[in-house]
Amino acid sequence: MDIYQAVLNRHSARRFKPDNITDELIAKVLEAARWAPSWRNNQCWQFIIIRDKPVIEILFKGSSGKFFNAPVYIVACADPTKSGKREGIDYYIADVASAIENLLLAATAEGLGTCWIGAISHEESIRQILEIPSPLRVVAIIPLGFPAEDFAARTRNFVTNLIIRNRSRKELSEFCHMNKFGNRFSIRT
Ligand SMILES: Cc1cc2nc3c(=O)[nH]c(=O)nc-3n(C[C@H](O)[C@H](O)[C@H](O)COP(=O)(O)O)c2cc1C
């Protein structure tokens, strides 16, 4: 699968098959995360790989983020002190986000499903359960597994579409500008 296919095929999977995934496959997608760009190449991220079902259930107890029954969950953390800050912009989130996106795309290329769960309402208890040291922040939890539903079929189903929210994207003309803000970007022939 080339990079454009992976980008287009990646989608948030919210149902998973119980089939397990090997440590080798997990290591392969983590390797993709490893090569992400980061502030001064500080690589401020830390990933905790969880296969232990009871631990996963505890993690999602009382959370507004959903427990999707995946065989593996990856808790993505980042150390703000190991990244930069500029005029109120914290780059640790950008660092770990680029690593996460690499991981999501690599997982797609491997036929795996993922979902970026950012609705983490009980970070402190997650930190305690997983013994995550201060000052690390928990940025996302990513279920990883073989998706239980066929993506192409799902996108054809109107009702399911409503449930999984609208996956449409803005047109390039809505967010791309040529030379200065407001000048419409268009392809010159
Ligand atoms: C920062 C961030 C936080 C997100 N949090 C959640 C979440 O808590 N629960 C969830 O089901 N999806 C979550 N998502 C997934 C988005 O809903 C999803 O990416 C978006 O609707 C586009 O759909 P797609 O991923 O299938 O292209 C999150 C995505 C991002 C980037």
The ligand as a Tripos MOL2 file, in Angstrom:
@<TRIPOS>MOLECULE
LIG
   31    33     1     0     0
SMALL
NO_CHARGES

@<TRIPOS>ATOM
      1 C1         -7.3770   14.8660   18.8340 C.3       1 LIG1
      2 C2         -8.4150   13.8310   18.4600 C.ar      1 LIG1
      3 C3         -9.2500   13.3330   19.4330 C.ar      1 LIG1
      4 C4        -10.2000   12.3600   19.1180 C.ar      1 LIG1
      5 N1        -10.9720   11.8270   20.1150 N.ar      1 LIG1
      6 C5        -11.8540   10.8420   19.8280 C.ar      1 LIG1
      7 C6        -12.5800   10.1990   20.8720 C.ar      1 LIG1
      8 O1        -12.4170   10.4950   22.0490 O.2       1 LIG1
      9 N2        -13.4640    9.2180   20.5360 N.ar      1 LIG1
     10 C7        -13.6490    8.8170   19.2420 C.ar      1 LIG1
     11 O2        -14.4710    7.9200   18.9970 O.2       1 LIG1
     12 N3        -12.9600    9.3990   18.2080 N.ar      1 LIG1
     13 C8        -12.0630   10.3880   18.4720 C.ar      1 LIG1
     14 N4        -11.3090   10.9570   17.4680 N.ar      1 LIG1
     15 C9        -11.4930   10.4990   16.0820 C.3       1 LIG1
     16 C10       -12.2630   11.5110   15.2460 C.3       1 LIG1
     17 O3        -13.6180   11.5350   15.6430 O.3       1 LIG1
     18 C11       -12.1300   11.1310   13.7690 C.3       1 LIG1
     19 O4        -10.7770   11.1450   13.3980 O.3       1 LIG1
     20 C12       -12.9000   12.0840   12.8460 C.3       1 LIG1
     21 O5        -14.2920   11.9870   13.0990 O.3       1 LIG1
     22 C13       -12.6610   11.7900   11.3760 C.3       1 LIG1
     23 O6        -13.0000   10.4410   11.0890 O.3       1 LIG1
     24 P1        -11.9250    9.4040   10.5350 P.3       1 LIG1
     25 O7        -10.8300    9.2600   11.5690 O.co2     1 LIG1
     26 O8        -12.6910    8.1140   10.3640 O.co2     1 LIG1
     27 O9        -11.3760    9.9590    9.2630 O.co2     1 LIG1
     28 C14       -10.3420   11.9100   17.7700 C.ar      1 LIG1
     29 C15        -9.4610   12.4060   16.7920 C.ar      1 LIG1
     30 C16        -8.4910   13.3330   17.1390 C.ar      1 LIG1
     31 C17        -7.5070   13.7990   16.0850 C.3       1 LIG1
@<TRIPOS>BOND
     1     1     2 1
     2     2     3 ar
     3     2    30 ar
     4     3     4 ar
     5     4     5 ar
     6     4    28 ar
     7     5     6 ar
     8     6     7 ar
     9     6    13 1
    10     7     8 2
    11     7     9 ar
    12     9    10 ar
    13    10    11 2
    14    10    12 ar
    15    12    13 ar
    16    13    14 ar
    17    14    15 1
    18    14    28 ar
    19    15    16 1
    20    16    17 1
    21    16    18 1
    22    18    19 1
    23    18    20 1
    24    20    21 1
    25    20    22 1
    26    22    23 1
    27    23    24 1
    28    24    25 2
    29    24    26 1
    30    24    27 1
    31    28    29 ar
    32    29    30 ar
    33    30    31 1
@<TRIPOS>SUBSTRUCTURE
     1 LIG1         1 GROUP 0 **** ****
